[in-house]
Amino acid sequence: MALLQTIRKIPCCPQAALAVDQVVDPSTLEKPSLTVGFVPVNDCAPFVVAYEKGFFHKYGLTVKLSREASWGTSRDGLIFKRLDASPVVSGAVTNARIGAEGARHAPMCAAMTIHRHGNAMTMNPGHVGRQACVV
């Protein structure tokens, strides 16, 4: 609810709050039970927060979160239909479509982009001034 209240306060997007309120009727959902994969990194935050805050349930979805060991297992879970949805690294969709980098050729599409070029390595302040080599 706090997110919705925050969105309503943003002058440039009052329609966003209405869009959240006027979600599809749960009885018309194509598939109300979903398995959503995630790799335990920052990218999974929207799914974990939605699950913990009850957003899926509020809109008629029964969601099971599936912790995946890697981006590859997440991608393969989608390809082999073990997962209904999952965030994956941006290249995984293209690679699956063309069958590159060990991905089985599969007709995938990206429904949304969570972020672009937002990865960072965060270090303890005690390491300030030290040289680091990232491989």
DSSP file (Angstrom, degrees, kcal/mol; ACC not computed):
  #  RESIDUE AA STRUCTURE BP1 BP2  ACC     N-H-->O    O-->H-N    N-H-->O    O-->H-N    TCO  KAPPA ALPHA  PHI   PSI    X-CA   Y-CA   Z-CA
    1    1 A M     >        0   0    0      0, 0.0     4,-2.4     0, 0.0     5,-0.2   0.000 360.0 360.0 360.0 -34.6    0.0    0.0    0.0
    2    2 A A  H  >  +     0   0    0      1,-0.2     4,-2.3     2,-0.2     5,-0.1   0.894 360.0  51.5 -62.8 -38.9    2.9    2.4    0.7
    3    3 A L  H  > S+     0   0    0      2,-0.2     4,-2.7     1,-0.2    -1,-0.2   0.929 109.7  49.3 -62.3 -44.9    4.1    2.0   -2.9
    4    4 A L  H  > S+     0   0    0      1,-0.2     4,-2.1     2,-0.2    -2,-0.2   0.901 111.2  49.5 -62.0 -41.4    0.7    2.8   -4.2
    5    5 A Q  H  X S+     0   0    0     -4,-2.4     4,-1.0     2,-0.2    -1,-0.2   0.884 111.2  50.1 -64.7 -38.2    0.5    5.9   -2.0
    6    6 A T  H >X S+     0   0    0     -4,-2.3     3,-0.7     1,-0.2     4,-0.7   0.920 109.0  51.2 -65.2 -44.0    4.0    7.0   -3.2
    7    7 A I  H >< S+     0   0    0     -4,-2.7     3,-1.1     1,-0.2     6,-0.3   0.896 105.9  55.7 -60.9 -40.2    3.0    6.5   -6.8
    8    8 A R  H 3< S+     0   0    0     -4,-2.1    -1,-0.2     1,-0.2    -2,-0.2   0.786 103.4  56.0 -63.9 -25.9   -0.1    8.7   -6.3
    9    9 A K  H << S+     0   0    0     -4,-1.0    -1,-0.2    -3,-0.7    -2,-0.2   0.638  83.1  96.1 -81.3 -14.7    2.1   11.5   -5.0
   10   10 A I    X<  -     0   0    0     -3,-1.1     3,-1.4    -4,-0.7    -4,-0.0  -0.676  67.0-152.8 -79.9 115.9    4.2   11.6   -8.1
   11   11 A P  T 3  S+     0   0    0      0, 0.0    -1,-0.2     0, 0.0    -4,-0.0   0.781  87.2  58.4 -62.7 -27.6    2.7   14.4  -10.2
   12   12 A C  T 3  S+     0   0    0      1,-0.2     3,-0.1     2,-0.1    -2,-0.0   0.630 111.5  36.8 -81.2 -11.2    3.8   12.9  -13.6
   13   13 A C    X>  +     0   0    0     -3,-1.4     3,-0.8    -6,-0.3     4,-0.7  -0.272  54.3 139.8-140.1  57.2    2.1    9.6  -13.2
   14   14 A P  H 3> S+     0   0    0      0, 0.0     4,-1.2     0, 0.0     3,-0.4   0.798  78.2  63.9 -65.5 -24.7   -1.3    9.7  -11.6
   15   15 A Q  H 3> S+     0   0    0      1,-0.2     4,-2.5     2,-0.2     5,-0.2   0.795  90.6  66.1 -67.7 -26.8   -2.5    7.1  -14.2
   16   16 A A  H <> S+     0   0    0     -3,-0.8     4,-1.8     1,-0.2    -1,-0.2   0.906  99.8  49.9 -61.9 -40.3    0.0    4.6  -12.8
   17   17 A A  H  X S+     0   0    0     -4,-0.7     4,-1.9    -3,-0.4    -1,-0.2   0.902 110.8  49.4 -64.5 -40.2   -1.9    4.4   -9.5
   18   18 A L  H  X S+     0   0    0     -4,-1.2     4,-2.4     1,-0.2    -2,-0.2   0.893 107.5  55.0 -65.0 -38.8   -5.2    3.9  -11.4
   19   19 A A  H  < S+     0   0    0     -4,-2.5    -1,-0.2     1,-0.2    -2,-0.2   0.880 108.0  49.2 -62.5 -37.7   -3.5    1.1  -13.5
   20   20 A V  H >< S+     0   0    0     -4,-1.8     3,-0.5     1,-0.2    -1,-0.2   0.902 113.9  46.0 -68.0 -40.1   -2.5   -0.7  -10.3
   21   21 A D  H 3< S+     0   0    0     -4,-1.9     2,-0.7     1,-0.2    -2,-0.2   0.843 109.2  55.5 -69.9 -34.0   -6.1   -0.4   -8.9
   22   22 A Q  T 3< S+     0   0    0     -4,-2.4    -1,-0.2    -5,-0.1    -2,-0.1  -0.347  75.3 154.4-101.7  52.8   -7.8   -1.5  -12.1
   23   23 A V    <   -     0   0    0     -2,-0.7    -3,-0.1    -3,-0.5    -4,-0.0  -0.366  53.9 -74.0 -77.7 160.2   -6.1   -4.8  -12.6
   24   24 A V        -     0   0    0      1,-0.1    -1,-0.2    -2,-0.1     5,-0.1  -0.079  55.9 -93.1 -54.0 149.6   -7.8   -7.6  -14.6
   25   25 A D    >   -     0   0    0      1,-0.1     3,-2.4    -3,-0.1     4,-0.2  -0.514  32.3-133.7 -64.4 124.0  -10.6   -9.6  -13.0
   26   26 A P  G >  S+     0   0    0      0, 0.0     3,-1.4     0, 0.0    -1,-0.1   0.779 102.6  64.3 -54.8 -28.8   -9.1  -12.7  -11.3
   27   27 A S  G 3  S+     0   0    0      1,-0.3    -2,-0.1     5,-0.0    33,-0.0   0.656  99.7  53.9 -71.0 -12.9  -11.8  -14.9  -12.8
   28   28 A T  G <  S+     0   0    0     -3,-2.4    -1,-0.3     3,-0.0     2,-0.1   0.363  77.7 127.3-101.0   5.0  -10.5  -14.1  -16.3
   29   29 A L    <   -     0   0    0     -3,-1.4    31,-0.0    -4,-0.2    -4,-0.0  -0.387  55.6-144.8 -65.7 136.8   -6.9  -15.1  -15.7
   30   30 A E  S    S+     0   0    0      1,-0.3    -1,-0.1    -2,-0.1    -3,-0.0   0.903  92.0   9.8 -66.1 -42.0   -5.5  -17.5  -18.2
   31   31 A K        -     0   0    0      1,-0.1    -1,-0.3    -3,-0.0    -3,-0.0  -0.838  63.8-178.8-143.0  99.7   -3.3  -19.3  -15.6
   32   32 A P  S    S+     0   0    0      0, 0.0    30,-3.6     0, 0.0     2,-0.5   0.663  71.0  65.0 -78.4 -15.0   -3.9  -18.3  -11.9
   33   33 A S  E     +a   62   0A   0     28,-0.2     2,-0.3    30,-0.1    30,-0.2  -0.941  68.3 173.7-111.8 121.4   -1.2  -20.6  -10.5
   34   34 A L  E     -a   63   0A   0     28,-2.7    30,-2.7    -2,-0.5     2,-0.6  -0.928  29.8-146.7-128.5 147.9    2.4  -19.8  -11.5
   35   35 A T  E     -a   64   0A   0     -2,-0.3    49,-2.9    28,-0.2    50,-1.4  -0.974  22.8-167.5-109.9 118.7    5.9  -20.9  -10.6
   36   36 A V  E     -ab  65  85A   0     28,-2.6    30,-2.6    -2,-0.6    50,-0.2  -0.929   6.9-149.7-112.6 119.6    8.3  -18.0  -10.8
   37   37 A G  E     -a   66   0A   0     48,-2.7     2,-0.3    -2,-0.6    30,-0.2  -0.483  16.8-179.8 -83.3 156.1   12.0  -18.7  -10.7
   38   38 A F  E     -a   67   0A   0     28,-2.1    30,-3.4    48,-0.2    50,-0.1  -0.982  27.2-138.7-153.6 147.1   14.5  -16.3   -9.2
   39   39 A V        -     0   0    0     -2,-0.3     2,-2.9    28,-0.2     5,-0.3  -0.920  41.9-111.2 -99.5 130.9   18.3  -16.2   -8.7
   40   40 A P  S    S+     0   0    0      0, 0.0     2,-0.2     0, 0.0    27,-0.0  -0.305  81.4 103.5 -71.6  71.3   19.0  -14.8   -5.2
   41   41 A V  S >  S-     0   0    0     -2,-2.9     3,-2.1     0, 0.0     4,-0.3  -0.781  93.0 -78.6-133.5 179.2   20.5  -11.4   -6.3
   42   42 A N  G >  S+     0   0    0      1,-0.3     3,-2.0    -2,-0.2     0, 0.0   0.799 120.6  70.8 -53.8 -32.3   19.0   -7.9   -6.4
   43   43 A D  G 3  S+     0   0    0      1,-0.3     4,-0.3     2,-0.1    -1,-0.3   0.730  90.7  60.6 -59.6 -22.1   17.0   -8.6   -9.5
   44   44 A C  G X> S+     0   0    0     -3,-2.1     4,-2.3    -5,-0.3     3,-0.7   0.575  76.1  97.3 -82.9  -7.3   14.7  -10.8   -7.6
   45   45 A A  H <> S+     0   0    0     -3,-2.0     4,-2.9    -4,-0.3     5,-0.3   0.870  78.0  53.2 -53.3 -46.3   13.5   -8.1   -5.3
   46   46 A P  H 3> S+     0   0    0      0, 0.0     4,-2.0     0, 0.0    -1,-0.2   0.890 113.5  44.1 -58.9 -37.0   10.3   -7.2   -7.2
   47   47 A F  H <> S+     0   0    0     -3,-0.7     4,-2.1    -4,-0.3    -2,-0.2   0.905 115.1  46.8 -73.9 -41.8    9.1  -10.8   -7.1
   48   48 A V  H  X S+     0   0    0     -4,-2.3     4,-3.0     2,-0.2     5,-0.2   0.918 114.4  47.4 -66.7 -43.6   10.1  -11.4   -3.5
   49   49 A V  H  X S+     0   0    0     -4,-2.9     4,-2.7    -5,-0.2     6,-0.3   0.931 112.0  50.0 -63.2 -45.3    8.4   -8.1   -2.3
   50   50 A A  H  <>S+     0   0    0     -4,-2.0     5,-1.9    -5,-0.3     6,-0.9   0.895 114.2  46.1 -60.0 -39.9    5.3   -8.9   -4.3
   51   51 A Y  H ><5S+     0   0    0     -4,-2.1     3,-1.0     3,-0.2    -2,-0.2   0.956 115.3  44.5 -66.3 -51.5    5.1  -12.3   -2.8
   52   52 A E  H 3<5S+     0   0    0     -4,-3.0    -2,-0.2     1,-0.2    -1,-0.2   0.840 114.5  48.7 -65.4 -34.6    5.8  -11.2    0.8
   53   53 A K  T 3<5S-     0   0    0     -4,-2.7    -1,-0.2    -5,-0.2    -2,-0.2   0.504 112.5-117.4 -85.4  -4.0    3.4   -8.3    0.6
   54   54 A G  T <>5 +     0   0    0     -3,-1.0     4,-2.4    -4,-0.5    -3,-0.2   0.677  69.4 138.0  80.8  17.1    0.6  -10.4   -0.9
   55   55 A F  H  ><S+     0   0    0     -5,-1.9     4,-1.3    -6,-0.3     6,-0.2   0.900  71.9  50.2 -64.6 -40.2    0.3   -8.6   -4.2
   56   56 A F  H >4>S+     0   0    0     -6,-0.9     5,-2.7     1,-0.2     3,-0.7   0.961 113.4  45.2 -61.1 -50.6    0.0  -11.8   -6.2
   57   57 A H  H >45S+     0   0    0      1,-0.2     3,-2.0     3,-0.2    -1,-0.2   0.885 106.0  61.3 -60.2 -40.2   -2.7  -13.1   -4.0
   58   58 A K  H 3<5S+     0   0    0     -4,-2.4    -1,-0.2     1,-0.3    -2,-0.2   0.833 108.4  43.7 -56.7 -33.6   -4.5   -9.8   -4.0
   59   59 A Y  T <<5S-     0   0    0     -4,-1.3    -1,-0.3    -3,-0.7    -2,-0.2   0.068 127.1 -93.9-105.5  24.3   -4.9  -10.0   -7.8
   60   60 A G  T < 5S+     0   0    0     -3,-2.0     2,-0.4     1,-0.2    -3,-0.2   0.615  80.9 131.9  84.4  13.1   -6.0  -13.7   -7.9
   61   61 A L      < -     0   0    0     -5,-2.7     2,-0.7    -6,-0.2    -1,-0.2  -0.829  44.7-155.3-104.2 137.7   -2.6  -15.4   -8.5
   62   62 A T  E     -a   33   0A   0    -30,-3.6   -28,-2.7    -2,-0.4     2,-0.5  -0.946  26.3-172.8-104.3 111.5   -1.2  -18.3   -6.6
   63   63 A V  E     -a   34   0A   0     -2,-0.7     2,-0.5   -30,-0.2   -28,-0.2  -0.907  18.2-165.0-115.7 131.4    2.6  -18.0   -7.0
   64   64 A K  E     -a   35   0A   0    -30,-2.7   -28,-2.6    -2,-0.5     2,-0.4  -0.964  18.4-142.9-108.4 123.9    5.2  -20.4   -5.9
   65   65 A L  E     -a   36   0A   0     -2,-0.5     2,-0.5   -30,-0.2   -28,-0.2  -0.734  12.1-160.6 -87.7 135.0    8.7  -18.9   -5.9
   66   66 A S  E     -a   37   0A   0    -30,-2.6   -28,-2.1    -2,-0.4     2,-0.4  -0.950  12.1-139.7-120.2 112.2   11.5  -21.3   -7.0
   67   67 A R  E     -a   38   0A   0     -2,-0.5     2,-0.3   -30,-0.2   -28,-0.2  -0.566  22.1-155.7 -72.3 124.5   15.1  -20.4   -6.0
   68   68 A E        -     0   0    0    -30,-3.4     3,-0.1    -2,-0.4     6,-0.0  -0.780  16.9-138.3-104.9 147.0   17.4  -21.2   -9.0
   69   69 A A  S    S-     0   0    0     -2,-0.3     2,-0.3     1,-0.1    -1,-0.1   0.775  79.8  -7.9 -74.5 -27.2   21.1  -21.9   -8.7
   70   70 A S  S  > S-     0   0    0      1,-0.1     4,-1.7   -32,-0.1     5,-0.1  -0.958  72.7 -95.8-159.3 171.3   22.1  -19.8  -11.7
   71   71 A W  H  > S+     0   0    0     -2,-0.3     4,-2.6     1,-0.2     5,-0.2   0.852 122.1  57.2 -64.0 -33.6   20.9  -17.7  -14.6
   72   72 A G  H  > S+     0   0    0      2,-0.2     4,-2.7     1,-0.2    -1,-0.2   0.910 106.7  45.7 -65.0 -43.2   21.4  -20.8  -16.8
   73   73 A T  H  > S+     0   0    0      2,-0.2     4,-2.1     1,-0.2    -1,-0.2   0.840 112.4  52.8 -70.2 -30.4   19.1  -23.0  -14.6
   74   74 A S  H  X S+     0   0    0     -4,-1.7     4,-1.4     2,-0.2    -2,-0.2   0.940 111.7  45.2 -65.8 -47.0   16.6  -20.1  -14.6
   75   75 A R  H  X S+     0   0    0     -4,-2.6     4,-2.4     1,-0.2     3,-0.3   0.926 114.0  49.0 -60.9 -45.8   16.7  -19.9  -18.4
   76   76 A D  H  X S+     0   0    0     -4,-2.7     4,-2.9     1,-0.2     6,-0.3   0.854 104.8  59.1 -65.3 -34.3   16.4  -23.7  -18.8
   77   77 A G  H  <>S+     0   0    0     -4,-2.1     6,-2.4     1,-0.2     5,-1.9   0.868 109.8  44.1 -60.3 -36.2   13.5  -23.8  -16.4
   78   78 A L  H ><5S+     0   0    0     -4,-1.4     3,-1.1    -3,-0.3    -2,-0.2   0.919 113.6  49.6 -71.9 -45.5   11.7  -21.5  -18.8
   79   79 A I  H 3<5S+     0   0    0     -4,-2.4    -2,-0.2     1,-0.3    -3,-0.2   0.914 116.0  41.5 -61.2 -44.0   12.7  -23.4  -21.9
   80   80 A F  T 3<5S-     0   0    0     -4,-2.9    -1,-0.3    -5,-0.1    -2,-0.2   0.273 113.3-117.4 -92.2  12.4   11.6  -26.8  -20.5
   81   81 A K  T < 5S+     0   0    0     -3,-1.1    -3,-0.2     2,-0.2    -4,-0.1   0.713  80.7 122.7  62.8  25.8    8.4  -25.3  -19.0
   82   82 A R  S   <S+     0   0    0     -5,-1.9     2,-0.4    -6,-0.3    -4,-0.2   0.767  76.7  44.7 -78.8 -29.0    9.3  -26.0  -15.3
   83   83 A L        -     0   0    0     -6,-2.4   -47,-0.2    -9,-0.1    -2,-0.2  -0.892  64.2-159.2-114.6 145.2    9.0  -22.3  -14.7
   84   84 A D  S    S-     0   0    0    -49,-2.9     2,-0.3    -2,-0.4   -48,-0.2   0.763  81.3  -2.1 -88.4 -30.0    6.2  -20.0  -15.9
   85   85 A A  B     +b   36   0A   0    -50,-1.4   -48,-2.7     2,-0.0    -1,-0.3  -0.984  64.5 162.0-156.2 156.3    8.2  -16.8  -15.4
   86   86 A S        -     0   0    0     -2,-0.3     2,-0.3   -50,-0.2   -48,-0.2  -0.865  39.8-109.7-172.8 141.3   11.7  -15.8  -14.2
   87   87 A P        +     0   0    0      0, 0.0     2,-0.3     0, 0.0   -48,-0.1  -0.622  44.3 177.0 -71.5 139.2   14.0  -12.8  -14.5
   88   88 A V        -     0   0    0     -2,-0.3     5,-0.1   -14,-0.1   -16,-0.1  -0.936  39.2 -82.7-136.5 161.0   17.0  -13.7  -16.6
   89   89 A V    >>  -     0   0    0     -2,-0.3     3,-1.9     1,-0.1     4,-0.6  -0.341  49.7-109.0 -63.0 149.9   20.0  -11.8  -17.8
   90   90 A S  H >> S+     0   0    0      1,-0.3     4,-0.7     2,-0.2     3,-0.6   0.797 115.0  54.6 -57.3 -34.6   19.2   -9.8  -20.9
   91   91 A G  H 3> S+     0   0    0      1,-0.2     4,-2.9     2,-0.2    -1,-0.3   0.694  90.3  77.0 -72.8 -17.5   21.2  -12.0  -23.3
   92   92 A A  H <> S+     0   0    0     -3,-1.9     4,-2.2     1,-0.2    -1,-0.2   0.866  92.7  50.3 -63.6 -37.0   19.4  -15.2  -22.3
   93   93 A V  H <X S+     0   0    0     -3,-0.6     4,-2.1    -4,-0.6    15,-0.3   0.948 114.2  43.4 -67.0 -48.1   16.2  -14.4  -24.3
   94   94 A T  H  X S+     0   0    0     -4,-0.7     4,-1.8     1,-0.2    -2,-0.2   0.927 113.9  51.6 -62.3 -45.0   18.2  -13.6  -27.5
   95   95 A N  H  X>S+     0   0    0     -4,-2.9     5,-2.3     1,-0.2     4,-1.3   0.889 110.3  48.7 -60.5 -40.0   20.4  -16.7  -27.0
   96   96 A A  H  <5S+     0   0    0     -4,-2.2    10,-2.8    -5,-0.2    -1,-0.2   0.888 108.3  54.3 -67.8 -37.6   17.4  -19.0  -26.5
   97   97 A R  H  <5S+     0   0    0     -4,-2.1    -1,-0.2     1,-0.2    -2,-0.2   0.860 121.1  30.3 -64.8 -34.2   15.7  -17.6  -29.6
   98   98 A I  H  <5S-     0   0    0     -4,-1.8    -1,-0.2    -5,-0.1    -2,-0.2   0.470 108.7-117.7-104.8  -2.1   18.8  -18.3  -31.8
   99   99 A G  T  <5 +     0   0    0     -4,-1.3     3,-0.3     5,-0.3    -3,-0.2   0.850  60.8 152.4  72.4  34.6   20.1  -21.4  -29.9
  100  100 A A    > < +     0   0    0     -5,-2.3     3,-2.1     1,-0.2    -1,-0.2  -0.536  47.4  20.4 -97.1 163.2   23.4  -19.7  -28.9
  101  101 A E  T 3  S-     0   0    0      1,-0.3    -1,-0.2    -2,-0.2     3,-0.1   0.835 133.3 -52.5  51.7  43.4   25.7  -20.3  -25.9
  102  102 A G  T 3  S+     0   0    0     -3,-0.3     2,-0.3     1,-0.3    -1,-0.3   0.434 102.0 136.1  79.6  -1.4   24.4  -23.7  -25.1
  103  103 A A    <   -     0   0    0     -3,-2.1    -1,-0.3    -8,-0.1     2,-0.2  -0.613  58.8-118.6 -80.7 137.1   20.8  -22.6  -24.9
  104  104 A R        -     0   0    0     -2,-0.3    -5,-0.3     1,-0.1     2,-0.2  -0.523  40.4 -97.1 -68.9 139.7   18.3  -24.9  -26.6
  105  105 A H        +     0   0    0     -6,-0.2    -8,-0.2    -2,-0.2    -9,-0.1  -0.433  62.2 158.9 -60.8 122.2   16.4  -23.1  -29.4
  106  106 A A        -     0   0    0    -10,-2.8     2,-1.4    -2,-0.2    -7,-0.2  -0.995  49.0-114.0-149.9 141.5   13.2  -21.8  -27.9
  107  107 A P        +     0   0    0      0, 0.0     2,-0.3     0, 0.0   -10,-0.1  -0.612  54.2 159.8 -78.3  92.2   10.6  -19.1  -28.8
  108  108 A M        -     0   0    0     -2,-1.4     2,-0.3   -15,-0.3    -2,-0.0  -0.790  20.8-169.9-111.9 156.1   11.1  -16.8  -25.8
  109  109 A C        -     0   0    0     -2,-0.3     2,-0.7   -12,-0.0   -15,-0.0  -0.986  25.0-121.4-140.3 153.6   10.2  -13.1  -25.3
  110  110 A A        -     0   0    0     -2,-0.3     3,-0.1     1,-0.2    -2,-0.0  -0.851  17.7-168.2 -95.6 118.2   11.0  -10.6  -22.6
  111  111 A A  S    S-     0   0    0     -2,-0.7     2,-0.3     1,-0.2    -1,-0.2   0.807  70.7  -8.7 -75.9 -29.6    7.8   -9.2  -21.1
  112  112 A M        -     0   0    0      0, 0.0     2,-0.5     0, 0.0    -1,-0.2  -0.984  62.5-120.9-160.2 163.2    9.6   -6.4  -19.3
  113  113 A T        -     0   0    0     -2,-0.3     3,-0.1     1,-0.2    -3,-0.0  -0.958  13.5-167.1-112.1 124.5   13.1   -5.1  -18.4
  114  114 A I  S    S-     0   0    0     -2,-0.5     2,-0.3     1,-0.3    -1,-0.2   0.914  70.1 -25.3 -77.1 -43.8   13.9   -4.8  -14.7
  115  115 A H        -     0   0    0      0, 0.0     2,-0.4     0, 0.0    -1,-0.3  -0.983  53.2-135.5-161.0 164.5   17.0   -2.7  -15.2
  116  116 A R  S    S-     0   0    0     -2,-0.3    -3,-0.0    -3,-0.1     0, 0.0  -0.996  82.0 -16.1-130.0 129.1   19.7   -2.0  -17.7
  117  117 A H  S    S+     0   0    0     -2,-0.4    -1,-0.1     1,-0.1     0, 0.0   0.839  90.1 129.7  52.6  40.2   23.4   -1.7  -16.9
  118  118 A G        +     0   0    0      2,-0.0    -1,-0.1    -3,-0.0     2,-0.1   0.312  27.2 124.5-106.5   8.8   22.7   -1.4  -13.2
  119  119 A N        +     0   0    0     -4,-0.0     2,-0.3     2,-0.0    -3,-0.0  -0.405  32.9 169.8 -71.8 145.5   25.1   -4.0  -11.9
  120  120 A A        -     0   0    0     -2,-0.1     2,-0.6     2,-0.0    -2,-0.0  -0.989  34.0-130.0-150.4 154.4   27.6   -3.0   -9.3
  121  121 A M        -     0   0    0     -2,-0.3     2,-0.5     2,-0.0    -2,-0.0  -0.954  26.2-158.2-106.5 121.4   30.1   -4.5   -6.9
  122  122 A T        -     0   0    0     -2,-0.6     2,-0.3     0, 0.0    -2,-0.0  -0.851  11.5-169.9-103.5 133.2   29.7   -3.1   -3.4
  123  123 A M        -     0   0    0     -2,-0.5     5,-0.0     1,-0.0    -2,-0.0  -0.858  31.0 -93.2-123.9 156.6   32.6   -3.4   -1.1
  124  124 A N    >   -     0   0    0     -2,-0.3     3,-2.4     1,-0.1     4,-0.1  -0.407  36.6-122.3 -60.9 136.9   33.2   -2.8    2.6
  125  125 A P  G >  S+     0   0    0      0, 0.0     3,-1.7     0, 0.0    -1,-0.1   0.730 108.0  74.2 -57.5 -21.0   34.4    0.8    3.3
  126  126 A G  G 3  S+     0   0    0      1,-0.3    -2,-0.1     3,-0.0     0, 0.0   0.654  88.9  60.1 -65.4 -14.5   37.5   -0.8    5.0
  127  127 A H  G X  S+     0   0    0     -3,-2.4     3,-2.1     2,-0.1    -1,-0.3   0.398  73.3 130.5 -94.1   2.5   38.7   -1.6    1.5
  128  128 A V  T <  S+     0   0    0     -3,-1.7     3,-0.1     1,-0.3    -4,-0.0  -0.343  75.5  17.5 -59.4 131.5   38.8    2.0    0.3
  129  129 A G  T 3  S+     0   0    0      1,-0.3    -1,-0.3    -2,-0.0     2,-0.2   0.235  98.0 117.1  91.1 -13.4   42.2    2.8   -1.3
  130  130 A R    <   -     0   0    0     -3,-2.1    -1,-0.3     1,-0.1     2,-0.3  -0.562  68.7-114.3 -84.5 152.0   43.2   -0.8   -1.9
  131  131 A Q        -     0   0    0     -2,-0.2     2,-0.4    -3,-0.1    -1,-0.1  -0.640  33.7-166.7 -84.1 143.6   43.7   -2.1   -5.3
  132  132 A A        -     0   0    0     -2,-0.3     2,-0.5     2,-0.0    -5,-0.0  -0.971  13.7-157.0-131.5 147.1   41.2   -4.8   -6.5
  133  133 A C        -     0   0    0     -2,-0.4     2,-0.6     2,-0.0    -2,-0.0  -0.984   9.2-165.2-123.6 120.2   41.3   -7.1   -9.4
  134  134 A V              0   0    0     -2,-0.5    -2,-0.0     1,-0.1     0, 0.0  -0.919 360.0 360.0-107.2 123.5   37.9   -8.5  -10.6
  135  135 A V              0   0    0     -2,-0.6    -1,-0.1     0, 0.0    -2,-0.0   0.386 360.0 360.0-106.9 360.0   38.1  -11.5  -12.9
